[in-house]
């Protein structure tokens, strides 16, 4: 009877498919955009599960040759120009893309050209390598409703490029028989965040550290949805490696800028509360996940999504790192 109870308990236990993939196989992973924010979050997550030599299992690719030190482990990063298309892999993780704020510096024509070249090179590699699994970071800007409403030219161009890449990858994955997960990311947080001041949550934390107060210069009723990037990646990889494919929005927790600012005050110990500024909100200023299916999937894989307070603390870590 005792053995029956033990088996029943084991059957009910939730299995982390990403950890299983990493620890029970010698599968190879190629990560494009490995030195960026999400690349670093991904490596930290892999290190959490993979106790053996990470260098033997991972091929890291970025725009230039580099070296990442993670928990005392040195990891080589190959420049995309030096990356061999003969590299075998079972899982491709693609974070690479020139971000939208660079369009002003580069000009729209060059921005489109460089991103198109980058995307094409990775697509050609995937076509040749035929990995079993593909994870692609798209953007909320690729959402058709957002694209039709936004008046922000750089976001529109960026979103259109991402949407085109989604379609092409779907075609390629069908041709080579890969499982493809397209992850449209809206607003994310994380302790590996680079340039925190570019984001509302990072800016608010930095303002408190600097001035002990927050000034919101736009409507404080603008909505965002935040999810910790490690939680996001863990959930997505579990879902993909469980044999699923398709499109997932980033989910998380929806919050107004006013509520976010007051949460930052509370978490950082500021005994103050902002009142509404009553500035009018432009319709395309909202930027939040249209569904929260990912939150439900996290529960299936026993992943506890960090709440807004925890995400604020992680943002503080990123600023102080």
C-alpha positions, 0 to 999 in steps of 0.5 A: 500500500505504501508503494502505491501511495508513493507512485501516486505522489510521483505521478502528481508531481509537476515536471519542469520540462526545461530542467529535464531537457538540460539534465537528462540529455546531451542536447545542444543549444544555440543562443543568438543575441547571447550578450543582451539582457534576455540572453543573460537572463537565459544563461542564468536560468540555464545555470540554475538547472544545468550543473555540468559544463555549460560550455559543452552544451551551449553555443553563444552567438552575438554581434562580436566575439566576447566572453561572459563570466557567469557564476565564475564560469567563463563562456566564449561568445562567437561573433555572428560573422564567425558562426558556422552554419554547420553547428548542430543543435536541438534548440535554437533560442533567438533574442537577436534584433536591433532595438527600436530606439536605434532607428533614430540613430541609424535611420529607417532604411539602414535599420530595416536593412540591418535587421533584415540581414540579421534575421535572414542569416538566422533563418537560413541557419535554422533551415539548414540545421533543422533543430527540433525546437525553436524559441523566437522572441517577437514583440507586442509591437507585432500584434496586428491591433497594436500595429493598426493603432500606433502612431509611433513610427519606430515601433511601427517599423519594428513591429512590422519587421517582427511580424514578417519574421514570425511568418517566415519562421512559421514557414521554415518550422513547417518545412523542417519539422521543428516545434516553434514558439513565437513569444510576443514580449510586452513589458518585462523586468529582471535583475539582468536588465540593461539600461534600466532608465529606458523603462518606466519601472527602472526610471521610477526606481532610479528617481526614488534613489536619486530624489526620493520622489517620482515625477510622471510626465505622461498620463499616469493612467497608461497601462503596462503588463510586467513579468519577470524575464526569468519566469517568462523564459522558464514558462516558455521553454517548458511549454515548448519542450513539452511538445507545444508550438504556436504564439504566446503573449508575455502575460504577467501583471497589468498595472497603471503607471500611477499604481506602479509608482506607488508600489515603488514608493512602498517597496523602497520605504517611501512614506508617500503616495502619488495622486492622479495627475489627470493628464489625458491618455492617448489611446496608443500609449497603453502597452500590455499583454492582450491575454494572460494564458502564459500565467496559467501555463506557469502554474502547470509547470509549477513556476510561481510568477513574481509579483510587481513588488518582487519585480521592483526589487529585481529592478533595484538589483539591476540598477545597483549591479 
